[in-house]
Amino acid sequence: MKRALITGITGQDGAYLAELLLQKGYTVIGGFRRLSTPNFWRLEELNILDKIVMVEIDMLDAGNLVRVIEKYKPDEVYNLAAQSFVAHSFANPVLTGNVTGLGVTNILEAIRIVNKDIKFYQASTSELFGKAQETPQKETTPFYPRSPYAVAKLYGHWMTINYREAYGIFASTGILFNHESPLRGIEFVTRKITDAIAKIYHEKQDYFEIGNLDAKRDWGYAKEFVEGMWRILQAPRPDNYVLATGETHSVREWVEVCFNYIGKNIVWDGTGVDEVGKDAKSGKTLIKVNPEFFRPAEVDYLVGDASKAKKELGWEPKVKFKELAEIMLKRDIERNR
């Protein structure tokens, strides 16, 4: 029976990956950061918390990571731990750099010291491409990070490659484009929108505020993307892989699709920060633009080319944009009853 250590197991990807690995017969060791109130709701929602060996880890404590790997002897390590909210990284750049960047070196160094045969997966991100230098973005596209989060992730990405080449460790990266689900944190724009629209549907809220309506992203379904992570570590050799749907849609489109699901057609009025979205039937304002939600350095357009993953790993996403929005909104309507 294989053993896998997942850092960041309490997040969206960690929870879905744990579920997948348990289904495949793995023993799953779940690394989580100590908080005054443990944040295990995702694992509880999937009904898998009692099936996981939970262990406290500190990505900034190299000794702690060495001890965890020595004790639990994983065959695979999936590093999903990060300060992953881009907006917060501008307010907390040093913390983001330490956890999201240097934390990767700490866990790679622990693997080098304890057992270089452990396979390592590093969660990279489409935010590495930032101010995109070509479209679509693929493994060979030059990076241009536009946030402290993306810069920290770039450090972790290159350290993974460095340990692969310097020490012969099976260390791979997945450059994942946006992937969403009902387990997405409420601070992320897709889930913020579905939660707010669910509250409007139940007449618990009148409107919500949003930032850049015209930012375009390649949005996929997280449950499918974690299977891609697993496939990356089953490949015959370590490498870097883009995982993406190959389609791009704006935040504005996400809003419209979600409102359509509850029978509301949105018409837009005004421009820039004065733009509002109104219910075509009642004329009631349902969306307002708030400049506080704009990033200091915006990433306007991302769309990925996952043809390498399809060819070498047999990985291909099936859930498309509209279906994904409806999956998330349906769950939030249930939650907000």
C-alpha positions as CSV (number, residue, x, y, z in Angstrom):
1,M,0.0,0.0,0.0
2,K,1.4,3.4,-1.0
3,R,1.7,6.2,1.5
4,A,1.3,9.9,0.5
5,L,1.9,13.0,2.5
6,I,-0.2,15.9,1.5
7,T,0.7,19.3,2.8
8,G,-2.1,21.9,2.8
9,I,-4.6,19.1,3.2
10,T,-7.3,21.4,4.6
11,G,-7.5,23.4,1.4
12,Q,-9.7,22.7,-1.7
13,D,-7.1,20.7,-3.6
14,G,-5.8,18.9,-0.5
15,A,-9.2,17.6,0.4
16,Y,-10.1,16.4,-3.2
17,L,-6.6,14.8,-3.6
18,A,-7.0,13.0,-0.3
19,E,-10.3,11.7,-1.4
20,L,-8.9,10.4,-4.7
21,L,-5.8,8.8,-3.1
22,L,-8.0,7.0,-0.5
23,Q,-10.1,5.7,-3.3
24,K,-6.9,4.3,-4.9
25,G,-6.0,2.5,-1.7
26,Y,-3.3,4.9,-0.4
27,T,-2.6,5.6,3.3
28,V,-2.9,9.4,3.4
29,I,-1.0,11.5,5.9
30,G,-2.5,15.0,6.1
31,G,-0.2,17.9,7.0
32,F,-2.0,20.9,8.4
33,R,-0.9,24.1,10.1
34,R,-1.9,24.5,13.8
35,L,-4.7,27.0,14.3
36,S,-6.6,27.9,17.4
37,T,-9.7,26.5,15.6
38,P,-8.8,23.6,13.2
39,N,-10.2,24.2,9.7
40,F,-11.3,20.7,8.7
41,W,-14.7,21.5,7.1
42,R,-13.7,20.4,3.7
43,L,-12.5,17.0,4.9
44,E,-15.7,16.7,6.9
45,E,-17.9,17.6,4.0
46,L,-16.2,14.8,1.9
47,N,-16.6,12.5,4.9
48,I,-13.0,11.5,4.9
49,L,-11.5,13.2,8.0
50,D,-11.5,10.0,10.1
51,K,-9.7,8.1,7.3
52,I,-6.6,10.4,7.2
53,V,-3.6,10.4,9.5
54,M,-3.6,14.1,10.5
55,V,-0.2,15.6,11.5
56,E,0.8,19.1,12.4
57,I,3.5,20.6,10.1
58,D,5.3,23.9,9.9
59,M,6.6,24.7,6.5
60,L,9.1,27.1,8.0
61,D,10.6,24.6,10.4
62,A,13.0,22.3,8.4
63,G,13.5,20.1,11.4
64,N,9.8,19.5,11.8
65,L,9.5,18.4,8.2
66,V,12.5,16.0,8.5
67,R,10.9,14.4,11.6
68,V,7.5,14.0,9.8
69,I,9.0,12.4,6.8
70,E,11.2,10.1,8.9
71,K,8.2,9.0,11.0
72,Y,5.6,8.5,8.3
73,K,7.8,7.3,5.4
74,P,5.7,8.5,2.5
75,D,6.3,7.2,-1.0
76,E,4.9,10.5,-2.5
77,V,4.7,14.0,-1.2
78,Y,2.3,16.5,-2.6
79,N,3.1,20.1,-1.6
80,L,-0.1,22.0,-1.7
81,A,0.7,24.3,1.3
82,A,0.8,28.0,0.5
83,Q,-0.6,31.4,1.3
84,S,-2.6,31.1,-1.8
85,F,-4.8,34.2,-2.0
86,V,-3.3,36.6,-4.4
87,A,-4.8,39.8,-2.9
88,H,-3.5,38.9,0.6
89,S,0.0,38.4,-0.8
90,F,0.2,42.2,-1.6
91,A,-0.6,42.9,2.1
92,N,1.6,40.2,3.4
93,P,4.5,39.8,1.0
94,V,7.1,38.5,3.5
95,L,4.8,35.9,5.0
96,T,3.8,34.8,1.5
97,G,7.5,34.5,0.4
98,N,8.4,32.5,3.5
99,V,5.5,30.0,3.3
100,T,4.9,29.8,-0.4
101,G,8.5,30.1,-1.5
102,L,11.0,29.0,1.2
103,G,8.7,26.4,2.5
104,V,9.2,24.4,-0.8
105,T,13.0,24.4,-0.1
106,N,12.5,23.1,3.4
107,I,10.4,20.1,2.3
108,L,12.7,19.4,-0.7
109,E,15.7,19.5,1.7
110,A,13.9,17.1,4.1
111,I,13.4,14.7,1.2
112,R,17.0,15.0,0.2
113,I,18.2,14.2,3.8
114,V,15.7,11.4,4.6
115,N,15.1,9.6,1.4
116,K,15.8,10.8,-2.1
117,D,13.5,8.0,-3.6
118,I,10.4,9.9,-2.4
119,K,8.5,11.4,-5.3
120,F,7.6,15.1,-4.9
121,Y,4.9,17.1,-6.5
122,Q,5.0,20.9,-6.3
123,A,1.8,22.9,-6.9
124,S,2.8,25.6,-9.4
125,T,0.3,28.1,-10.8
126,S,-0.8,29.9,-14.0
127,E,-0.1,33.1,-12.0
128,L,3.6,32.5,-13.0
129,F,2.6,33.7,-16.5
130,G,1.1,36.9,-15.2
131,K,1.6,39.4,-17.9
132,A,1.4,36.7,-20.5
133,Q,4.2,36.6,-23.1
134,E,2.3,34.4,-25.5
135,T,-1.2,32.9,-25.9
136,P,-2.0,30.2,-25.0
137,Q,0.5,29.6,-22.2
138,K,2.4,26.3,-22.1
139,E,5.3,24.7,-20.3
140,T,7.9,26.7,-22.4
141,T,6.1,30.1,-22.1
142,P,8.3,32.7,-20.4
143,F,7.2,33.7,-16.9
144,Y,6.2,37.2,-15.9
145,P,4.8,37.1,-12.3
146,R,2.6,40.0,-11.2
147,S,2.1,39.5,-7.5
148,P,4.1,38.5,-4.4
149,Y,2.3,35.2,-4.5
150,A,3.3,34.5,-8.1
151,V,6.9,35.5,-7.4
152,A,7.1,33.2,-4.4
153,K,5.5,30.4,-6.5
154,L,8.2,31.0,-9.1
155,Y,10.9,30.5,-6.5
156,G,9.3,27.2,-5.5
157,H,8.9,26.1,-9.1
158,W,12.6,26.6,-9.9
159,M,13.8,25.1,-6.6
160,T,11.8,21.9,-7.5
161,I,13.6,21.8,-10.9
162,N,16.9,22.5,-9.2
163,Y,16.5,19.6,-6.8
164,R,15.5,17.3,-9.7
165,E,18.6,18.2,-11.6
166,A,21.1,18.5,-8.7
167,Y,20.1,15.5,-6.7
168,G,18.2,13.2,-9.0
169,I,15.0,13.5,-7.0
170,F,11.7,12.6,-8.8
171,A,10.4,16.2,-8.4
172,S,7.7,17.4,-10.7
173,T,5.5,20.5,-11.0
174,G,2.0,21.0,-12.1
175,I,1.3,24.5,-13.5
176,L,-2.4,24.6,-12.8
177,F,-4.7,27.1,-14.2
178,N,-7.7,28.3,-12.1
179,H,-9.6,25.3,-10.8
180,E,-12.8,25.8,-8.8
181,S,-15.3,23.7,-6.9
182,P,-17.9,23.9,-4.1
183,L,-14.9,23.6,-1.7
184,R,-13.3,26.8,-3.0
185,G,-12.6,29.4,-0.3
186,I,-15.2,32.2,0.0
187,E,-12.4,34.8,-0.6
188,F,-11.9,33.5,-4.2
189,V,-14.0,35.4,-6.8
190,T,-15.8,32.4,-8.3
191,R,-17.1,31.2,-4.9
192,K,-17.7,34.8,-3.7
193,I,-20.0,35.2,-6.6
194,T,-21.9,31.9,-6.2
195,D,-22.3,32.4,-2.5
196,A,-23.6,35.9,-3.0
197,I,-26.0,34.9,-5.7
198,A,-27.3,32.0,-3.6
199,K,-28.0,34.6,-0.8
200,I,-29.8,36.8,-3.3
201,Y,-31.8,33.8,-4.5
202,H,-32.9,33.2,-0.9
203,E,-33.6,36.9,-0.4
204,K,-30.9,37.1,2.3
205,Q,-28.9,39.7,0.4
206,D,-29.7,42.6,-2.0
207,Y,-26.5,42.9,-4.1
208,F,-22.8,42.2,-4.0
209,E,-19.6,44.1,-4.9
210,I,-16.9,42.9,-7.3
211,G,-13.6,44.0,-8.7
212,N,-12.3,43.6,-12.2
213,L,-15.3,42.2,-14.3
214,D,-13.2,41.8,-17.4
215,A,-10.3,39.7,-16.0
216,K,-10.2,36.5,-18.1
217,R,-9.2,33.1,-16.8
218,D,-9.0,29.5,-17.8
219,W,-11.4,27.9,-15.2
220,G,-11.6,24.1,-14.6
221,Y,-13.0,21.7,-12.0
222,A,-10.7,21.0,-9.1
223,K,-11.8,17.3,-8.8
224,E,-10.4,16.7,-12.3
225,F,-7.2,18.7,-11.6
226,V,-6.2,16.7,-8.6
227,E,-6.3,13.6,-10.7
228,G,-3.8,15.4,-13.0
229,M,-1.5,15.9,-10.0
230,W,-1.6,12.2,-9.2
231,R,-0.9,11.3,-12.8
232,I,2.1,13.6,-12.8
233,L,3.8,11.5,-10.1
234,Q,2.9,8.2,-11.9
235,A,4.7,9.3,-15.1
236,P,7.9,7.4,-16.0
237,R,10.1,10.5,-15.3
238,P,9.8,13.8,-13.5
239,D,8.8,16.9,-15.5
240,N,6.6,20.1,-15.5
241,Y,3.0,20.0,-16.8
242,V,0.4,22.6,-17.6
243,L,-3.1,21.6,-16.5
244,A,-5.9,23.7,-18.1
245,T,-9.1,23.6,-20.0
246,G,-7.9,25.6,-23.0
247,E,-10.9,28.0,-22.7
248,T,-11.0,31.5,-21.3
249,H,-13.9,33.3,-19.8
250,S,-14.3,36.6,-18.0
251,V,-15.6,37.2,-14.4
252,R,-18.5,39.1,-16.1
253,E,-19.4,35.8,-17.9
254,W,-19.3,33.9,-14.6
255,V,-21.7,36.4,-13.1
256,E,-24.1,36.2,-16.0
257,V,-24.1,32.3,-16.2
258,C,-24.8,32.1,-12.4
259,F,-27.6,34.6,-12.5
260,N,-29.1,32.8,-15.5
261,Y,-29.2,29.6,-13.5
262,I,-31.6,31.3,-11.0
263,G,-33.7,32.8,-13.8
264,K,-32.2,36.4,-13.9
265,N,-30.9,38.1,-16.9
266,I,-28.3,40.8,-16.2
267,V,-28.0,44.0,-18.1
268,W,-24.9,46.2,-17.6
269,D,-25.1,50.0,-17.1
270,G,-22.3,52.5,-16.8
271,T,-18.5,52.1,-17.2
272,G,-15.4,51.5,-15.1
273,V,-15.9,51.8,-11.4
274,D,-19.4,53.2,-11.9
275,E,-20.6,50.1,-13.8
276,V,-23.5,48.1,-12.3
277,G,-25.3,45.0,-13.2
278,K,-29.1,45.1,-13.1
279,D,-31.9,42.5,-13.2
280,A,-33.4,43.1,-16.7
281,K,-36.9,42.4,-15.4
282,S,-37.1,44.4,-12.2
283,G,-34.3,47.0,-12.9
284,K,-32.9,46.2,-9.4
285,T,-29.1,46.6,-9.0
286,L,-27.5,43.3,-8.1
287,I,-23.8,43.9,-8.8
288,K,-21.6,46.9,-8.1
289,V,-17.9,47.5,-8.9
290,N,-15.7,48.3,-5.9
291,P,-12.2,49.5,-6.8
292,E,-10.9,48.1,-3.5
293,F,-11.1,44.7,-5.0
294,F,-8.8,45.5,-7.9
295,R,-5.2,44.2,-7.7
296,P,-2.3,46.6,-7.6
297,A,-0.9,44.8,-10.7
298,E,-3.6,43.1,-12.6
299,V,-3.4,39.9,-14.6
300,D,-5.8,40.4,-17.5
301,Y,-5.8,37.3,-19.6
302,L,-4.8,33.7,-19.1
303,V,-5.5,30.5,-21.1
304,G,-3.6,27.3,-20.9
305,D,-2.4,24.7,-23.4
306,A,-2.5,21.3,-21.7
307,S,-1.6,19.2,-24.8
308,K,1.5,17.8,-23.2
309,A,-0.5,16.5,-20.2
310,K,-3.0,15.0,-22.6
311,K,-0.3,13.3,-24.7
312,E,2.0,12.1,-22.0
313,L,-0.4,11.5,-19.0
314,G,-3.7,10.9,-20.7
315,W,-5.2,13.7,-18.7
316,E,-8.1,15.8,-20.2
317,P,-10.7,17.9,-18.4
318,K,-14.4,17.2,-19.1
319,V,-16.3,19.7,-17.0
320,K,-16.7,23.0,-18.9
321,F,-17.3,26.5,-17.7
322,K,-21.1,26.6,-17.6
323,E,-21.4,23.2,-15.9
324,L,-18.7,24.2,-13.3
325,A,-20.6,27.4,-12.4
326,E,-23.8,25.5,-12.0
327,I,-22.2,22.8,-9.8
328,M,-20.9,25.5,-7.5
329,L,-24.1,27.6,-7.4
330,K,-26.3,24.6,-6.8
331,R,-24.2,23.7,-3.7
332,D,-24.3,27.3,-2.4
333,I,-28.0,27.5,-2.8
334,E,-28.3,24.3,-0.6
335,R,-25.8,25.7,1.9
336,N,-27.7,29.1,2.2
337,R,-31.2,27.6,2.8
